[in-house]
Amino acid sequence: MRAIVAIFGIAWLGDTFIAGHSDMVKEAVSGLVEVAPWTFAFALFALSVMVNSQGATTAVLVPVAITLGLPPAIIIAVFVAVNGYFFIPNYGPIIASIDFDRTGTTRIGKYIFNHSFMLPGLLSMVFSIGFGLLLSNILL
């Protein structure tokens, strides 16, 4: 039940944030991507953490990347960064897995940013983006 309430609350918050600040988000991403195209991954990650939605992140930022002329290979290479919702442990499946774990190994630590999903999530994302960028350089 806690996971369901968290998901609906975060979805509403994310939608409100995007609706109210979409121009500011697009402007910030534009400046970042013009300097270094690979930094688009940071924009995808940061927005997905804030809105907890891969779909909303994609709908807002991918058109910006296309408009700025970011190569499609780079967009595809860094696309995995839309899965940053694990960063703050408030996503429904994360909360549910912590609630269901009777062994105590899946937990939120003393600080919010040292939970059981942090290291595996960050490592898989970094390696996936690195591999994607390597492939995109080969294809370009």
DAJO-V280696 format. One record per backbone hydrogen bond with DSSP energy under -0.5 kcal/mol. CO is the residue of the C=O (numbers start at 1). NH is the residue of the N-H. E is the energy in kcal/mol with one decimal. If there is no record, write none. Layout:
BEGIN
co;nh;e
CO;NH;E
CO;NH;E
END
This chain:
BEGIN
co;nh;e
1;5;-2.2
2;6;-2.3
3;7;-2.3
4;8;-2.2
5;9;-2.3
6;10;-2.5
7;11;-2.5
8;12;-2.1
9;13;-2.4
10;14;-3.0
11;15;-2.3
12;16;-2.3
13;17;-2.5
14;18;-2.6
15;19;-2.4
16;20;-2.0
17;21;-1.9
18;22;-1.0
21;25;-2.5
22;26;-2.4
23;27;-2.2
24;28;-2.3
25;29;-2.3
26;30;-2.2
27;31;-1.9
28;32;-1.8
29;33;-2.8
30;34;-2.0
31;35;-1.0
32;36;-1.8
36;39;-1.8
37;40;-1.8
38;41;-1.6
39;42;-0.8
39;43;-1.4
40;44;-2.5
41;45;-2.6
42;46;-2.9
43;47;-2.4
44;48;-2.2
45;49;-2.1
46;50;-1.8
47;51;-2.5
48;52;-1.9
53;57;-1.8
54;58;-2.6
55;59;-2.7
56;60;-1.8
57;61;-2.6
58;62;-1.7
58;63;-0.5
60;64;-0.6
61;65;-2.3
62;66;-2.4
63;67;-2.5
64;68;-2.1
65;70;-2.6
66;69;-1.2
71;74;-0.8
71;75;-1.9
72;76;-2.5
73;77;-2.1
74;78;-2.1
76;79;-0.7
78;81;-2.1
79;82;-2.2
80;83;-1.7
81;84;-0.7
83;86;-0.8
84;87;-1.9
87;89;-0.6
88;90;-2.9
91;94;-0.6
91;95;-2.4
92;96;-2.9
93;97;-2.5
94;98;-2.0
95;99;-2.3
96;100;-2.6
97;101;-1.3
100;102;-0.7
105;107;-0.7
107;109;-0.5
107;116;-1.9
111;114;-1.2
115;118;-1.4
115;119;-0.5
117;121;-1.8
118;122;-2.7
119;123;-2.6
120;124;-2.2
121;125;-1.9
122;126;-2.8
123;127;-2.5
124;128;-2.0
125;129;-2.6
126;130;-2.6
127;131;-2.6
128;132;-2.5
129;133;-2.9
130;134;-2.2
131;135;-2.5
132;136;-2.5
133;137;-2.1
134;138;-1.6
135;139;-2.4
136;140;-2.1
END
